[in-house]
Every structure is written in C-alpha cells, then in structure tokens.
Amino acid sequence: MSTSPAGPEGVPTLPHPVVVPVLPAPKPPKNPWLALALSLFPGLGQGYNGQPAKAFVFFFAWVASIYGAAEVSPFPFAFLIPFVYFYNLVDAFRSASAINTRVLGGLPEPEEETFESPLWGGGLVALGLLLLLNNLGWFRLADFSRYWPIILVVAGAVILYTSIQRRRDPAVRRPPETSSETRDGGVL
C-alpha cells in the first residue's frame, strides 16, 4: 500500500514539478573582436575599452614612430612603426577579454588599476616634450639616433627587475574562503 495520495483509478500521483526560470547568461560588456577591429586605427580599441590614457599613448607612439622614421633616422623608428601597431592590436583584444572576465566574475578586481596607471600619462608627457623640444631646435633627436638601443636596455632592465620583485613577494592576496574568515586570514 502506498502512502501517497492516489489519483483516478488508484494510480499514485507525482508532486507538481517546480519550474525554475532560466535566466540568460550575462552579456559581456566588451567585444574583443570589435576592439581589435577598431584598433586598426591605433588607439581606438583602447578608447572603446574605456582606457583613454592608453589610447593616446598608442596613437602618439605610432605617430611619433612615423615622424621619427621620416625626420630623425629611418632604422630604429621604422622598426617601431609595426611594433607599436601590432602591440596596439594585441593589447586591445587582450584588454577587452580581461575586462569581460573580471565583469563576469572570473577574476578579482586588481588592487591597483594597471590599465590606467600614471606611467601611461607620464609616457605621453615625455613623448610630447621630446617632440616639442626637437621642433623648437633645443634638442635634436637626430643627434641621439646612434644611442637608441639604450632605451631598449633600460626598458628591459625595468621589466626584468619588476618581474623578479613580484616573484620574491610572498604576499599573494586571495579572497576570503568563508564568511567568517577575514581578508588577512584571521577568523572572526
């Protein structure tokens, strides 16, 4: 004998199914392919991603490379034109993907926003000052064309130093695992 209520003709009835509405997946805020396509003109993809300082730096670095190849010395600046251009394309795509991952909950928000760090603005100011001083005749970029590899050496040393420092830093921040655990690992 069954304890469940019986329907017509003695057939046991099943409980009514619970209907759970299926919500559509959230739409990513940025389209990486659109960011890449917009970056065919350097800086537009970064502007689409909401990174105006980065957009200005990429645009003016591209323009400065063309200017340097025409007015200063063809060799190092002609090499920089495709480098800046293709790095601009890759950066726009990767930045849009990273923004989507963060917004959709895949990555935590970085502590310090590196996309719009003061270095982007400082780089733009330095580039503008160099070109202004060259145009005014107070600083001739052509006189320094022989020493341009020093910039690569310094940039490489800075990147190497910061990479080593990050690996040595044991303080890796992680989100709390439970509601009773604090950010520093203590328990409430």
N, C-alpha and C positions, 0 to 999 in steps of 0.2 A: 504494500500500500504506500502510496506517495503522500507526503505532507503538503505538497504544493497544490494550489487550487486547480481544479480540473475545469477544462473548457467544455464545450459541447461534446457530447458523445464520450465523455470520460478521458479526453486527451489532455495531458498536462500542458499548461500554458507557460511560455517563457517570459521573463521580465522584459519590459519595453527597453529597447536599446537607447543608450544616451547618445545624443547627437552632439558631437563636438565640432564647432565650426573651424574650418581650416583657414587660417589667415595666410594671405600671400606673403612670400618672402620679401623682406625689405629690399627696396631698390638701392643699389649702390649710388652714392651721391656723384661720383665722378666716373666718366667713361675713359679708361686708359687709352683706347684706340683713338678717341676724339682728341685727347690731349696730345697724342703722338702726331695726329694729322695737323693739328693747329701749330705744332712746333716745327712744321716745315718752314714757317717763318719764325726764326729764333725768338723765344720769349713768350709767344702767345700761349703755348701749352702750360707754362708755369703760371701765367696770368689766369688761365682757366682753372687751374688747381688752387687759386687763391694765394699765390706766392709772388706778390708784386716785386719785392726786392730781388728775388732770384730771376724774375723775368727781365728786369732792367740789366742785371749783371750779364746774363746770357746775350741779350741783344747788343749791349755795348761792347762786350768782349768780341763778338762776331764782327761788329763794325770796326772796332779797333784793329782786329787782325787784318781786315781788308785794307784799312788805312795804312797799317804798318807795312804790309806787303807792297803797296804802291809807292809809299813815300819814304820809308826808312830802309828796309832791307828785305828782299824777297824771301830769303831762305827761312828764317825762323817763323816769320809771320805767315807765309804761305802754308807752312805746316800746321799752324794753329787754326786756320780757317776751317778745314774739315774736322779737326779735333773738337773745336767748340761746337760746330754744327751737329755732329753726331752725338756728342755728350749731351747736348740740349735735347735731342730726340729721346735718348735713353732715360734721361732724368725725368722728363715729363711723364713718360709711361710708368716708370717705377714710382714716382711720387703719387700719381693718381691711384695706382694699385695699393700703395701703403695707406693712403687716406681711406680708401674703401675698406681695407682690412681693419683699421682702427675703428671706423664708424660702425662696422658690422659686428664688433666685439671680438675680433681675432687677436688683436694686440693691445696692450695697455697704452694709454696716452703717455708719450715720453715726458720725463720730468722737465727737460729743457727743450723747447721747440727749436730743433736744429734747422728746420726748413727756412726760418726767417731769423737766423742768428745775426748778431751785429757784424760778423765777418762779411756777409753779403753786402751790406751797406758800406762798410769800410773799403771793400774791394772796388766798389763803384766809385767812391770818392777818390781813391788812389788812382784809378784809371783815368778819371776825368781830370785830375790835377796834372798827371803826366802829359796828357794830350794838350791841355791848356798851356803848360809851360813850354812844350815843343812848338806850339803855334805862335807863342809870343817871342820865341827865339831865345828864351832864358835857359832852356835845357834841350839839347839836341839829342833825340833818340838815336839818330844815325851814328853818333859817336860811341854809343854803347852796344851797337849791334854785335860786336865781337864777343861781348861778355854775357849774352843772353842765357847761356846754359847755367849760369849761377842761379837764376830763378828756379830752374828745374831741380838743382841740387838742394836749395833751401826748402822748396815745397816738399820734396821727397823726405828730407830730414824731419820736417814738422809732422808729416803723416806717419813716418816710422816712429817718432817719439811718442805721439799720442796713442798709437796702436799698442806700443809696449806698456805705456802707463795704464791703459784700460785693462790689459791682461793681468797686470800686477795688482790692480784694485780688487780686493776680495769681497767688497761690499756690493753684492748683487741684490738689488731690491726685487722683492717679489710681493704679490698681493696677499693679503691675509687669507688663510685657508678656511678658517671657520669664523663665525660671527663673534666668538669670544676671544679670538686672537687679535692682537694689535699689530700695527704696521711694523714695529720693531721686533716682533716675535714673542712679546710678552703675552701673558694670559690675563684677561680681566677678572 
